[in-house]
Amino acid sequence: MARITVERAHSLGKEEARAKADKLAQKLQAQYGLEPSWSGDTLNLKRSGVKGTVQVADDSLRIDVELGLLMSAMSGTIKSEIEKALDKALS
């Protein structure tokens, strides 16, 4: 299994950051079949072989992803895509 962690600072405030995380989750659901669910300020995402969280704070977003055995081989590419999507979502 591979673990990926990406954290980005922001100056959006918690509510706007949460809205952007939710919008990103909808895209991930449509493109990759990840099922989103909120638990407080944490967005849980999962599908077969992948589970992760997006933790929304007042000044940062932290994404933690755990990849199953088959997806682990692509961890470098997946991390790069997460970083690009998060940077785009926060811009």
PyMOL Python script that loads the backbone (N, CA, C, O; Angstrom):
from pymol import cmd

cmd.read_pdbstr("""\
ATOM      1  N   MET A   1       0.822  -1.184   0.000  1.00  0.00           N
ATOM      2  CA  MET A   1       0.000   0.000   0.000  1.00  0.00           C
ATOM      3  C   MET A   1       0.868   1.249   0.000  1.00  0.00           C
ATOM      4  O   MET A   1       1.943   1.282   0.599  1.00  0.00           O
ATOM      5  N   ALA A   2       0.387   2.253  -0.671  1.00  0.00           N
ATOM      6  CA  ALA A   2       1.098   3.534  -0.706  1.00  0.00           C
ATOM      7  C   ALA A   2       0.223   4.598  -0.064  1.00  0.00           C
ATOM      8  O   ALA A   2      -1.002   4.574  -0.175  1.00  0.00           O
ATOM      9  N   ARG A   3       0.879   5.524   0.603  1.00  0.00           N
ATOM     10  CA  ARG A   3       0.181   6.659   1.203  1.00  0.00           C
ATOM     11  C   ARG A   3       0.686   7.941   0.559  1.00  0.00           C
ATOM     12  O   ARG A   3       1.882   8.101   0.313  1.00  0.00           O
ATOM     13  N   ILE A   4      -0.235   8.845   0.293  1.00  0.00           N
ATOM     14  CA  ILE A   4       0.086  10.137  -0.302  1.00  0.00           C
ATOM     15  C   ILE A   4      -0.487  11.212   0.611  1.00  0.00           C
ATOM     16  O   ILE A   4      -1.637  11.122   1.043  1.00  0.00           O
ATOM     17  N   THR A   5       0.319  12.228   0.903  1.00  0.00           N
ATOM     18  CA  THR A   5      -0.149  13.371   1.674  1.00  0.00           C
ATOM     19  C   THR A   5       0.241  14.643   0.937  1.00  0.00           C
ATOM     20  O   THR A   5       1.395  14.827   0.551  1.00  0.00           O
ATOM     21  N   VAL A   6      -0.733  15.506   0.751  1.00  0.00           N
ATOM     22  CA  VAL A   6      -0.501  16.801   0.111  1.00  0.00           C
ATOM     23  C   VAL A   6      -1.192  17.848   0.974  1.00  0.00           C
ATOM     24  O   VAL A   6      -2.363  17.705   1.325  1.00  0.00           O
ATOM     25  N   GLU A   7      -0.455  18.903   1.309  1.00  0.00           N
ATOM     26  CA  GLU A   7      -1.038  19.976   2.116  1.00  0.00           C
ATOM     27  C   GLU A   7      -0.751  21.314   1.451  1.00  0.00           C
ATOM     28  O   GLU A   7       0.353  21.560   0.965  1.00  0.00           O
ATOM     29  N   ARG A   8      -1.764  22.171   1.439  1.00  0.00           N
ATOM     30  CA  ARG A   8      -1.631  23.496   0.842  1.00  0.00           C
ATOM     31  C   ARG A   8      -2.237  24.536   1.781  1.00  0.00           C
ATOM     32  O   ARG A   8      -3.312  24.330   2.344  1.00  0.00           O
ATOM     33  N   ALA A   9      -1.539  25.641   1.938  1.00  0.00           N
ATOM     34  CA  ALA A   9      -2.072  26.768   2.698  1.00  0.00           C
ATOM     35  C   ALA A   9      -3.004  27.555   1.791  1.00  0.00           C
ATOM     36  O   ALA A   9      -2.858  27.542   0.569  1.00  0.00           O
ATOM     37  N   HIS A  10      -3.974  28.248   2.409  1.00  0.00           N
ATOM     38  CA  HIS A  10      -4.877  29.100   1.641  1.00  0.00           C
ATOM     39  C   HIS A  10      -5.302  30.275   2.508  1.00  0.00           C
ATOM     40  O   HIS A  10      -5.104  30.269   3.723  1.00  0.00           O
ATOM     41  N   SER A  11      -5.878  31.267   1.880  1.00  0.00           N
ATOM     42  CA  SER A  11      -6.383  32.433   2.620  1.00  0.00           C
ATOM     43  C   SER A  11      -7.868  32.639   2.323  1.00  0.00           C
ATOM     44  O   SER A  11      -8.369  33.763   2.362  1.00  0.00           O
ATOM     45  N   LEU A  12      -8.562  31.542   2.028  1.00  0.00           N
ATOM     46  CA  LEU A  12      -9.968  31.606   1.633  1.00  0.00           C
ATOM     47  C   LEU A  12     -10.932  31.638   2.821  1.00  0.00           C
ATOM     48  O   LEU A  12     -12.071  32.083   2.685  1.00  0.00           O
ATOM     49  N   GLY A  13     -10.489  31.179   3.953  1.00  0.00           N
ATOM     50  CA  GLY A  13     -11.404  30.970   5.067  1.00  0.00           C
ATOM     51  C   GLY A  13     -11.987  29.568   4.952  1.00  0.00           C
ATOM     52  O   GLY A  13     -11.998  28.974   3.874  1.00  0.00           O
ATOM     53  N   LYS A  14     -12.467  29.052   6.068  1.00  0.00           N
ATOM     54  CA  LYS A  14     -12.920  27.652   6.103  1.00  0.00           C
ATOM     55  C   LYS A  14     -14.113  27.396   5.190  1.00  0.00           C
ATOM     56  O   LYS A  14     -14.140  26.387   4.484  1.00  0.00           O
ATOM     57  N   GLU A  15     -15.099  28.288   5.191  1.00  0.00           N
ATOM     58  CA  GLU A  15     -16.316  28.035   4.405  1.00  0.00           C
ATOM     59  C   GLU A  15     -16.039  27.986   2.909  1.00  0.00           C
ATOM     60  O   GLU A  15     -16.533  27.094   2.219  1.00  0.00           O
ATOM     61  N   GLU A  16     -15.251  28.938   2.396  1.00  0.00           N
ATOM     62  CA  GLU A  16     -14.954  28.927   0.964  1.00  0.00           C
ATOM     63  C   GLU A  16     -14.058  27.756   0.593  1.00  0.00           C
ATOM     64  O   GLU A  16     -14.225  27.154  -0.467  1.00  0.00           O
ATOM     65  N   ALA A  17     -13.113  27.433   1.461  1.00  0.00           N
ATOM     66  CA  ALA A  17     -12.250  26.269   1.210  1.00  0.00           C
ATOM     67  C   ALA A  17     -13.078  24.993   1.186  1.00  0.00           C
ATOM     68  O   ALA A  17     -12.836  24.101   0.373  1.00  0.00           O
ATOM     69  N   ARG A  18     -14.057  24.912   2.083  1.00  0.00           N
ATOM     70  CA  ARG A  18     -14.940  23.740   2.116  1.00  0.00           C
ATOM     71  C   ARG A  18     -15.760  23.652   0.824  1.00  0.00           C
ATOM     72  O   ARG A  18     -15.953  22.563   0.285  1.00  0.00           O
ATOM     73  N   ALA A  19     -16.240  24.795   0.332  1.00  0.00           N
ATOM     74  CA  ALA A  19     -17.005  24.808  -0.916  1.00  0.00           C
ATOM     75  C   ALA A  19     -16.138  24.355  -2.091  1.00  0.00           C
ATOM     76  O   ALA A  19     -16.604  23.624  -2.965  1.00  0.00           O
ATOM     77  N   LYS A  20     -14.876  24.792  -2.108  1.00  0.00           N
ATOM     78  CA  LYS A  20     -13.973  24.384  -3.189  1.00  0.00           C
ATOM     79  C   LYS A  20     -13.643  22.902  -3.096  1.00  0.00           C
ATOM     80  O   LYS A  20     -13.541  22.222  -4.117  1.00  0.00           O
ATOM     81  N   ALA A  21     -13.478  22.402  -1.884  1.00  0.00           N
ATOM     82  CA  ALA A  21     -13.226  20.966  -1.692  1.00  0.00           C
ATOM     83  C   ALA A  21     -14.430  20.155  -2.163  1.00  0.00           C
ATOM     84  O   ALA A  21     -14.275  19.093  -2.767  1.00  0.00           O
ATOM     85  N   ASP A  22     -15.617  20.656  -1.887  1.00  0.00           N
ATOM     86  CA  ASP A  22     -16.835  19.963  -2.309  1.00  0.00           C
ATOM     87  C   ASP A  22     -16.941  19.935  -3.832  1.00  0.00           C
ATOM     88  O   ASP A  22     -17.323  18.918  -4.411  1.00  0.00           O
ATOM     89  N   LYS A  23     -16.607  21.044  -4.475  1.00  0.00           N
ATOM     90  CA  LYS A  23     -16.637  21.107  -5.940  1.00  0.00           C
ATOM     91  C   LYS A  23     -15.621  20.125  -6.537  1.00  0.00           C
ATOM     92  O   LYS A  23     -15.913  19.433  -7.512  1.00  0.00           O
ATOM     93  N   LEU A  24     -14.440  20.078  -5.944  1.00  0.00           N
ATOM     94  CA  LEU A  24     -13.410  19.142  -6.397  1.00  0.00           C
ATOM     95  C   LEU A  24     -13.891  17.697  -6.209  1.00  0.00           C
ATOM     96  O   LEU A  24     -13.643  16.847  -7.064  1.00  0.00           O
ATOM     97  N   ALA A  25     -14.570  17.421  -5.106  1.00  0.00           N
ATOM     98  CA  ALA A  25     -15.080  16.075  -4.845  1.00  0.00           C
ATOM     99  C   ALA A  25     -16.095  15.655  -5.897  1.00  0.00           C
ATOM    100  O   ALA A  25     -16.122  14.494  -6.306  1.00  0.00           O
ATOM    101  N   GLN A  26     -16.932  16.593  -6.337  1.00  0.00           N
ATOM    102  CA  GLN A  26     -17.923  16.276  -7.369  1.00  0.00           C
ATOM    103  C   GLN A  26     -17.223  15.888  -8.678  1.00  0.00           C
ATOM    104  O   GLN A  26     -17.659  14.969  -9.371  1.00  0.00           O
ATOM    105  N   LYS A  27     -16.138  16.595  -9.010  1.00  0.00           N
ATOM    106  CA  LYS A  27     -15.368  16.255 -10.217  1.00  0.00           C
ATOM    107  C   LYS A  27     -14.742  14.869 -10.075  1.00  0.00           C
ATOM    108  O   LYS A  27     -14.763  14.075 -11.015  1.00  0.00           O
ATOM    109  N   LEU A  28     -14.183  14.580  -8.898  1.00  0.00           N
ATOM    110  CA  LEU A  28     -13.558  13.275  -8.675  1.00  0.00           C
ATOM    111  C   LEU A  28     -14.586  12.156  -8.734  1.00  0.00           C
ATOM    112  O   LEU A  28     -14.289  11.056  -9.199  1.00  0.00           O
ATOM    113  N   GLN A  29     -15.790  12.440  -8.265  1.00  0.00           N
ATOM    114  CA  GLN A  29     -16.848  11.441  -8.330  1.00  0.00           C
ATOM    115  C   GLN A  29     -17.213  11.152  -9.782  1.00  0.00           C
ATOM    116  O   GLN A  29     -17.367   9.994 -10.170  1.00  0.00           O
ATOM    117  N   ALA A  30     -17.351  12.200 -10.578  1.00  0.00           N
ATOM    118  CA  ALA A  30     -17.724  12.028 -11.982  1.00  0.00           C
ATOM    119  C   ALA A  30     -16.613  11.342 -12.789  1.00  0.00           C
ATOM    120  O   ALA A  30     -16.893  10.478 -13.619  1.00  0.00           O
ATOM    121  N   GLN A  31     -15.349  11.729 -12.543  1.00  0.00           N
ATOM    122  CA  GLN A  31     -14.241  11.193 -13.338  1.00  0.00           C
ATOM    123  C   GLN A  31     -13.770   9.821 -12.889  1.00  0.00           C
ATOM    124  O   GLN A  31     -13.446   8.971 -13.718  1.00  0.00           O
ATOM    125  N   TYR A  32     -13.730   9.597 -11.554  1.00  0.00           N
ATOM    126  CA  TYR A  32     -13.082   8.390 -11.047  1.00  0.00           C
ATOM    127  C   TYR A  32     -13.982   7.500 -10.190  1.00  0.00           C
ATOM    128  O   TYR A  32     -13.545   6.449  -9.721  1.00  0.00           O
ATOM    129  N   GLY A  33     -15.221   7.906  -9.984  1.00  0.00           N
ATOM    130  CA  GLY A  33     -16.130   7.089  -9.198  1.00  0.00           C
ATOM    131  C   GLY A  33     -15.880   7.120  -7.704  1.00  0.00           C
ATOM    132  O   GLY A  33     -16.347   6.236  -6.985  1.00  0.00           O
ATOM    133  N   LEU A  34     -15.146   8.128  -7.215  1.00  0.00           N
ATOM    134  CA  LEU A  34     -14.921   8.259  -5.780  1.00  0.00           C
ATOM    135  C   LEU A  34     -16.200   8.753  -5.114  1.00  0.00           C
ATOM    136  O   LEU A  34     -16.809   9.720  -5.571  1.00  0.00           O
ATOM    137  N   GLU A  35     -16.601   8.094  -4.044  1.00  0.00           N
ATOM    138  CA  GLU A  35     -17.811   8.458  -3.327  1.00  0.00           C
ATOM    139  C   GLU A  35     -17.471   9.419  -2.195  1.00  0.00           C
ATOM    140  O   GLU A  35     -16.766   9.042  -1.258  1.00  0.00           O
ATOM    141  N   PRO A  36     -17.967  10.668  -2.267  1.00  0.00           N
ATOM    142  CA  PRO A  36     -17.666  11.644  -1.204  1.00  0.00           C
ATOM    143  C   PRO A  36     -18.706  11.632  -0.089  1.00  0.00           C
ATOM    144  O   PRO A  36     -19.890  11.408  -0.337  1.00  0.00           O
ATOM    145  N   SER A  37     -18.253  11.874   1.145  1.00  0.00           N
ATOM    146  CA  SER A  37     -19.163  12.072   2.278  1.00  0.00           C
ATOM    147  C   SER A  37     -18.463  12.960   3.308  1.00  0.00           C
ATOM    148  O   SER A  37     -17.286  12.767   3.611  1.00  0.00           O
ATOM    149  N   TRP A  38     -19.202  13.929   3.837  1.00  0.00           N
ATOM    150  CA  TRP A  38     -18.654  14.854   4.827  1.00  0.00           C
ATOM    151  C   TRP A  38     -18.875  14.325   6.233  1.00  0.00           C
ATOM    152  O   TRP A  38     -19.913  13.740   6.541  1.00  0.00           O
ATOM    153  N   SER A  39     -17.877  14.545   7.077  1.00  0.00           N
ATOM    154  CA  SER A  39     -17.968  14.271   8.507  1.00  0.00           C
ATOM    155  C   SER A  39     -17.325  15.473   9.196  1.00  0.00           C
ATOM    156  O   SER A  39     -16.107  15.517   9.368  1.00  0.00           O
ATOM    157  N   GLY A  40     -18.138  16.437   9.584  1.00  0.00           N
ATOM    158  CA  GLY A  40     -17.592  17.687  10.127  1.00  0.00           C
ATOM    159  C   GLY A  40     -16.852  18.440   9.037  1.00  0.00           C
ATOM    160  O   GLY A  40     -17.412  18.720   7.978  1.00  0.00           O
ATOM    161  N   ASP A  41     -15.597  18.766   9.295  1.00  0.00           N
ATOM    162  CA  ASP A  41     -14.768  19.469   8.305  1.00  0.00           C
ATOM    163  C   ASP A  41     -13.862  18.515   7.537  1.00  0.00           C
ATOM    164  O   ASP A  41     -12.879  18.946   6.933  1.00  0.00           O
ATOM    165  N   THR A  42     -14.178  17.242   7.554  1.00  0.00           N
ATOM    166  CA  THR A  42     -13.391  16.248   6.828  1.00  0.00           C
ATOM    167  C   THR A  42     -14.250  15.616   5.735  1.00  0.00           C
ATOM    168  O   THR A  42     -15.342  15.110   5.993  1.00  0.00           O
ATOM    169  N   LEU A  43     -13.738  15.656   4.529  1.00  0.00           N
ATOM    170  CA  LEU A  43     -14.392  15.044   3.384  1.00  0.00           C
ATOM    171  C   LEU A  43     -13.757  13.684   3.167  1.00  0.00           C
ATOM    172  O   LEU A  43     -12.557  13.590   2.907  1.00  0.00           O
ATOM    173  N   ASN A  44     -14.549  12.636   3.272  1.00  0.00           N
ATOM    174  CA  ASN A  44     -14.071  11.267   3.050  1.00  0.00           C
ATOM    175  C   ASN A  44     -14.363  10.871   1.614  1.00  0.00           C
ATOM    176  O   ASN A  44     -15.458  11.105   1.103  1.00  0.00           O
ATOM    177  N   LEU A  45     -13.376  10.270   0.971  1.00  0.00           N
ATOM    178  CA  LEU A  45     -13.519   9.806  -0.409  1.00  0.00           C
ATOM    179  C   LEU A  45     -13.104   8.348  -0.460  1.00  0.00           C
ATOM    180  O   LEU A  45     -12.086   7.961   0.113  1.00  0.00           O
ATOM    181  N   LYS A  46     -13.908   7.532  -1.157  1.00  0.00           N
ATOM    182  CA  LYS A  46     -13.478   6.134  -1.288  1.00  0.00           C
ATOM    183  C   LYS A  46     -14.081   5.483  -2.523  1.00  0.00           C
ATOM    184  O   LYS A  46     -15.125   5.887  -3.034  1.00  0.00           O
ATOM    185  N   ARG A  47     -13.384   4.472  -2.971  1.00  0.00           N
ATOM    186  CA  ARG A  47     -13.809   3.559  -4.010  1.00  0.00           C
ATOM    187  C   ARG A  47     -12.906   2.346  -3.907  1.00  0.00           C
ATOM    188  O   ARG A  47     -11.979   2.341  -3.097  1.00  0.00           O
ATOM    189  N   SER A  48     -13.143   1.357  -4.676  1.00  0.00           N
ATOM    190  CA  SER A  48     -12.330   0.152  -4.609  1.00  0.00           C
ATOM    191  C   SER A  48     -10.862   0.493  -4.857  1.00  0.00           C
ATOM    192  O   SER A  48     -10.528   1.072  -5.890  1.00  0.00           O
ATOM    193  N   GLY A  49      -9.986   0.139  -3.917  1.00  0.00           N
ATOM    194  CA  GLY A  49      -8.552   0.355  -4.079  1.00  0.00           C
ATOM    195  C   GLY A  49      -8.048   1.726  -3.666  1.00  0.00           C
ATOM    196  O   GLY A  49      -6.841   1.969  -3.691  1.00  0.00           O
ATOM    197  N   VAL A  50      -8.943   2.625  -3.287  1.00  0.00           N
ATOM    198  CA  VAL A  50      -8.542   3.981  -2.906  1.00  0.00           C
ATOM    199  C   VAL A  50      -9.434   4.482  -1.776  1.00  0.00           C
ATOM    200  O   VAL A  50     -10.655   4.337  -1.829  1.00  0.00           O
ATOM    201  N   LYS A  51      -8.817   5.072  -0.756  1.00  0.00           N
ATOM    202  CA  LYS A  51      -9.598   5.797   0.239  1.00  0.00           C
ATOM    203  C   LYS A  51      -8.781   6.995   0.693  1.00  0.00           C
ATOM    204  O   LYS A  51      -7.554   6.938   0.776  1.00  0.00           O
ATOM    205  N   GLY A  52      -9.484   8.075   0.985  1.00  0.00           N
ATOM    206  CA  GLY A  52      -8.766   9.269   1.366  1.00  0.00           C
ATOM    207  C   GLY A  52      -9.635  10.245   2.115  1.00  0.00           C
ATOM    208  O   GLY A  52     -10.849  10.077   2.228  1.00  0.00           O
ATOM    209  N   THR A  53      -8.976  11.286   2.630  1.00  0.00           N
ATOM    210  CA  THR A  53      -9.667  12.352   3.336  1.00  0.00           C
ATOM    211  C   THR A  53      -9.128  13.700   2.885  1.00  0.00           C
ATOM    212  O   THR A  53      -7.964  13.833   2.505  1.00  0.00           O
ATOM    213  N   VAL A  54      -9.998  14.690   2.937  1.00  0.00           N
ATOM    214  CA  VAL A  54      -9.608  16.081   2.728  1.00  0.00           C
ATOM    215  C   VAL A  54     -10.002  16.793   4.014  1.00  0.00           C
ATOM    216  O   VAL A  54     -11.185  16.893   4.341  1.00  0.00           O
ATOM    217  N   GLN A  55      -9.008  17.283   4.738  1.00  0.00           N
ATOM    218  CA  GLN A  55      -9.267  17.986   5.988  1.00  0.00           C
ATOM    219  C   GLN A  55      -9.209  19.485   5.710  1.00  0.00           C
ATOM    220  O   GLN A  55      -8.193  20.011   5.255  1.00  0.00           O
ATOM    221  N   VAL A  56     -10.319  20.156   5.992  1.00  0.00           N
ATOM    222  CA  VAL A  56     -10.438  21.585   5.724  1.00  0.00           C
ATOM    223  C   VAL A  56     -10.226  22.354   7.023  1.00  0.00           C
ATOM    224  O   VAL A  56     -10.926  22.131   8.011  1.00  0.00           O
ATOM    225  N   ALA A  57      -9.249  23.262   7.010  1.00  0.00           N
ATOM    226  CA  ALA A  57      -8.995  24.132   8.161  1.00  0.00           C
ATOM    227  C   ALA A  57      -9.133  25.587   7.707  1.00  0.00           C
ATOM    228  O   ALA A  57      -9.293  25.865   6.519  1.00  0.00           O
ATOM    229  N   ASP A  58      -9.071  26.498   8.658  1.00  0.00           N
ATOM    230  CA  ASP A  58      -9.222  27.922   8.341  1.00  0.00           C
ATOM    231  C   ASP A  58      -8.199  28.407   7.323  1.00  0.00           C
ATOM    232  O   ASP A  58      -8.497  29.278   6.505  1.00  0.00           O
ATOM    233  N   ASP A  59      -6.987  27.843   7.372  1.00  0.00           N
ATOM    234  CA  ASP A  59      -5.914  28.349   6.518  1.00  0.00           C
ATOM    235  C   ASP A  59      -5.165  27.273   5.722  1.00  0.00           C
ATOM    236  O   ASP A  59      -4.115  27.550   5.143  1.00  0.00           O
ATOM    237  N   SER A  60      -5.701  26.053   5.692  1.00  0.00           N
ATOM    238  CA  SER A  60      -5.033  24.992   4.932  1.00  0.00           C
ATOM    239  C   SER A  60      -5.998  23.878   4.552  1.00  0.00           C
ATOM    240  O   SER A  60      -7.064  23.717   5.146  1.00  0.00           O
ATOM    241  N   LEU A  61      -5.589  23.116   3.544  1.00  0.00           N
ATOM    242  CA  LEU A  61      -6.271  21.886   3.141  1.00  0.00           C
ATOM    243  C   LEU A  61      -5.226  20.784   3.164  1.00  0.00           C
ATOM    244  O   LEU A  61      -4.110  20.966   2.676  1.00  0.00           O
ATOM    245  N   ARG A  62      -5.586  19.649   3.727  1.00  0.00           N
ATOM    246  CA  ARG A  62      -4.667  18.505   3.759  1.00  0.00           C
ATOM    247  C   ARG A  62      -5.386  17.308   3.174  1.00  0.00           C
ATOM    248  O   ARG A  62      -6.486  16.951   3.595  1.00  0.00           O
ATOM    249  N   ILE A  63      -4.741  16.694   2.194  1.00  0.00           N
ATOM    250  CA  ILE A  63      -5.296  15.505   1.555  1.00  0.00           C
ATOM    251  C   ILE A  63      -4.413  14.315   1.916  1.00  0.00           C
ATOM    252  O   ILE A  63      -3.196  14.344   1.727  1.00  0.00           O
ATOM    253  N   ASP A  64      -5.045  13.275   2.434  1.00  0.00           N
ATOM    254  CA  ASP A  64      -4.367  12.016   2.726  1.00  0.00           C
ATOM    255  C   ASP A  64      -5.056  10.927   1.915  1.00  0.00           C
ATOM    256  O   ASP A  64      -6.278  10.782   1.963  1.00  0.00           O
ATOM    257  N   VAL A  65      -4.264  10.163   1.169  1.00  0.00           N
ATOM    258  CA  VAL A  65      -4.810   9.105   0.323  1.00  0.00           C
ATOM    259  C   VAL A  65      -4.065   7.811   0.606  1.00  0.00           C
ATOM    260  O   VAL A  65      -2.841   7.797   0.737  1.00  0.00           O
ATOM    261  N   GLU A  66      -4.811   6.741   0.697  1.00  0.00           N
ATOM    262  CA  GLU A  66      -4.232   5.413   0.850  1.00  0.00           C
ATOM    263  C   GLU A  66      -4.621   4.608  -0.381  1.00  0.00           C
ATOM    264  O   GLU A  66      -5.801   4.453  -0.694  1.00  0.00           O
ATOM    265  N   LEU A  67      -3.613   4.105  -1.069  1.00  0.00           N
ATOM    266  CA  LEU A  67      -3.843   3.348  -2.302  1.00  0.00           C
ATOM    267  C   LEU A  67      -3.683   1.861  -2.042  1.00  0.00           C
ATOM    268  O   LEU A  67      -2.777   1.440  -1.322  1.00  0.00           O
ATOM    269  N   GLY A  68      -4.558   1.076  -2.626  1.00  0.00           N
ATOM    270  CA  GLY A  68      -4.453  -0.369  -2.546  1.00  0.00           C
ATOM    271  C   GLY A  68      -3.267  -0.860  -3.363  1.00  0.00           C
ATOM    272  O   GLY A  68      -2.584  -0.076  -4.021  1.00  0.00           O
ATOM    273  N   LEU A  69      -3.036  -2.143  -3.314  1.00  0.00           N
ATOM    274  CA  LEU A  69      -1.877  -2.747  -3.957  1.00  0.00           C
ATOM    275  C   LEU A  69      -1.782  -2.434  -5.449  1.00  0.00           C
ATOM    276  O   LEU A  69      -0.713  -2.059  -5.930  1.00  0.00           O
ATOM    277  N   LEU A  70      -2.861  -2.579  -6.176  1.00  0.00           N
ATOM    278  CA  LEU A  70      -2.813  -2.348  -7.624  1.00  0.00           C
ATOM    279  C   LEU A  70      -2.571  -0.886  -7.971  1.00  0.00           C
ATOM    280  O   LEU A  70      -1.867  -0.586  -8.935  1.00  0.00           O
ATOM    281  N   MET A  71      -3.151   0.029  -7.193  1.00  0.00           N
ATOM    282  CA  MET A  71      -3.008   1.454  -7.466  1.00  0.00           C
ATOM    283  C   MET A  71      -1.657   2.003  -6.995  1.00  0.00           C
ATOM    284  O   MET A  71      -1.232   3.065  -7.451  1.00  0.00           O
ATOM    285  N   SER A  72      -0.987   1.299  -6.100  1.00  0.00           N
ATOM    286  CA  SER A  72       0.283   1.769  -5.547  1.00  0.00           C
ATOM    287  C   SER A  72       1.344   2.002  -6.615  1.00  0.00           C
ATOM    288  O   SER A  72       2.187   2.889  -6.479  1.00  0.00           O
ATOM    289  N   ALA A  73       1.299   1.211  -7.664  1.00  0.00           N
ATOM    290  CA  ALA A  73       2.280   1.355  -8.740  1.00  0.00           C
ATOM    291  C   ALA A  73       2.175   2.716  -9.424  1.00  0.00           C
ATOM    292  O   ALA A  73       3.133   3.179 -10.041  1.00  0.00           O
ATOM    293  N   MET A  74       1.021   3.349  -9.313  1.00  0.00           N
ATOM    294  CA  MET A  74       0.804   4.643  -9.961  1.00  0.00           C
ATOM    295  C   MET A  74       0.849   5.804  -8.969  1.00  0.00           C
ATOM    296  O   MET A  74       0.364   6.892  -9.280  1.00  0.00           O
ATOM    297  N   SER A  75       1.418   5.597  -7.791  1.00  0.00           N
ATOM    298  CA  SER A  75       1.359   6.610  -6.737  1.00  0.00           C
ATOM    299  C   SER A  75       2.010   7.928  -7.130  1.00  0.00           C
ATOM    300  O   SER A  75       1.500   8.987  -6.765  1.00  0.00           O
ATOM    301  N   GLY A  76       3.112   7.900  -7.856  1.00  0.00           N
ATOM    302  CA  GLY A  76       3.772   9.136  -8.279  1.00  0.00           C
ATOM    303  C   GLY A  76       2.884   9.967  -9.187  1.00  0.00           C
ATOM    304  O   GLY A  76       2.768  11.180  -9.013  1.00  0.00           O
ATOM    305  N   THR A  77       2.266   9.320 -10.145  1.00  0.00           N
ATOM    306  CA  THR A  77       1.360  10.002 -11.072  1.00  0.00           C
ATOM    307  C   THR A  77       0.130  10.524 -10.341  1.00  0.00           C
ATOM    308  O   THR A  77      -0.318  11.642 -10.594  1.00  0.00           O
ATOM    309  N   ILE A  78      -0.410   9.725  -9.447  1.00  0.00           N
ATOM    310  CA  ILE A  78      -1.596  10.123  -8.702  1.00  0.00           C
ATOM    311  C   ILE A  78      -1.288  11.325  -7.813  1.00  0.00           C
ATOM    312  O   ILE A  78      -2.092  12.254  -7.730  1.00  0.00           O
ATOM    313  N   LYS A  79      -0.122  11.318  -7.142  1.00  0.00           N
ATOM    314  CA  LYS A  79       0.248  12.456  -6.296  1.00  0.00           C
ATOM    315  C   LYS A  79       0.370  13.728  -7.131  1.00  0.00           C
ATOM    316  O   LYS A  79      -0.095  14.791  -6.720  1.00  0.00           O
ATOM    317  N   SER A  80       0.985  13.622  -8.284  1.00  0.00           N
ATOM    318  CA  SER A  80       1.132  14.775  -9.168  1.00  0.00           C
ATOM    319  C   SER A  80      -0.226  15.325  -9.594  1.00  0.00           C
ATOM    320  O   SER A  80      -0.422  16.540  -9.623  1.00  0.00           O
ATOM    321  N   GLU A  81      -1.155  14.444  -9.921  1.00  0.00           N
ATOM    322  CA  GLU A  81      -2.499  14.864 -10.321  1.00  0.00           C
ATOM    323  C   GLU A  81      -3.246  15.515  -9.158  1.00  0.00           C
ATOM    324  O   GLU A  81      -3.970  16.491  -9.354  1.00  0.00           O
ATOM    325  N   ILE A  82      -3.075  14.985  -7.964  1.00  0.00           N
ATOM    326  CA  ILE A  82      -3.702  15.579  -6.773  1.00  0.00           C
ATOM    327  C   ILE A  82      -3.166  16.984  -6.558  1.00  0.00           C
ATOM    328  O   ILE A  82      -3.936  17.911  -6.310  1.00  0.00           O
ATOM    329  N   GLU A  83      -1.842  17.152  -6.652  1.00  0.00           N
ATOM    330  CA  GLU A  83      -1.238  18.469  -6.458  1.00  0.00           C
ATOM    331  C   GLU A  83      -1.753  19.467  -7.486  1.00  0.00           C
ATOM    332  O   GLU A  83      -2.077  20.602  -7.134  1.00  0.00           O
ATOM    333  N   LYS A  84      -1.833  19.063  -8.748  1.00  0.00           N
ATOM    334  CA  LYS A  84      -2.329  19.969  -9.799  1.00  0.00           C
ATOM    335  C   LYS A  84      -3.784  20.345  -9.548  1.00  0.00           C
ATOM    336  O   LYS A  84      -4.152  21.516  -9.640  1.00  0.00           O
ATOM    337  N   ALA A  85      -4.614  19.349  -9.229  1.00  0.00           N
ATOM    338  CA  ALA A  85      -6.042  19.619  -9.012  1.00  0.00           C
ATOM    339  C   ALA A  85      -6.261  20.518  -7.795  1.00  0.00           C
ATOM    340  O   ALA A  85      -7.118  21.401  -7.820  1.00  0.00           O
ATOM    341  N   LEU A  86      -5.490  20.294  -6.733  1.00  0.00           N
ATOM    342  CA  LEU A  86      -5.639  21.106  -5.540  1.00  0.00           C
ATOM    343  C   LEU A  86      -5.177  22.538  -5.792  1.00  0.00           C
ATOM    344  O   LEU A  86      -5.842  23.486  -5.373  1.00  0.00           O
ATOM    345  N   ASP A  87      -4.056  22.702  -6.463  1.00  0.00           N
ATOM    346  CA  ASP A  87      -3.578  24.050  -6.790  1.00  0.00           C
ATOM    347  C   ASP A  87      -4.585  24.800  -7.657  1.00  0.00           C
ATOM    348  O   ASP A  87      -4.817  25.992  -7.459  1.00  0.00           O
ATOM    349  N   LYS A  88      -5.175  24.101  -8.607  1.00  0.00           N
ATOM    350  CA  LYS A  88      -6.171  24.718  -9.479  1.00  0.00           C
ATOM    351  C   LYS A  88      -7.421  25.090  -8.676  1.00  0.00           C
ATOM    352  O   LYS A  88      -7.971  26.178  -8.848  1.00  0.00           O
ATOM    353  N   ALA A  89      -7.863  24.192  -7.807  1.00  0.00           N
ATOM    354  CA  ALA A  89      -9.073  24.435  -7.012  1.00  0.00           C
ATOM    355  C   ALA A  89      -8.896  25.629  -6.072  1.00  0.00           C
ATOM    356  O   ALA A  89      -9.849  26.367  -5.822  1.00  0.00           O
ATOM    357  N   LEU A  90      -7.696  25.818  -5.556  1.00  0.00           N
ATOM    358  CA  LEU A  90      -7.453  26.901  -4.601  1.00  0.00           C
ATOM    359  C   LEU A  90      -7.094  28.227  -5.252  1.00  0.00           C
ATOM    360  O   LEU A  90      -7.005  29.249  -4.571  1.00  0.00           O
ATOM    361  N   SER A  91      -6.886  28.220  -6.565  1.00  0.00           N
ATOM    362  CA  SER A  91      -6.484  29.470  -7.228  1.00  0.00           C
ATOM    363  C   SER A  91      -7.684  30.350  -7.532  1.00  0.00           C
ATOM    364  O   SER A  91      -7.528  31.437  -8.088  1.00  0.00           O
TER     365      SER A  91
END
""", "prot")
cmd.dss("prot")
cmd.show_as("cartoon", "prot")
cmd.util.cbc("prot")
cmd.orient("prot")
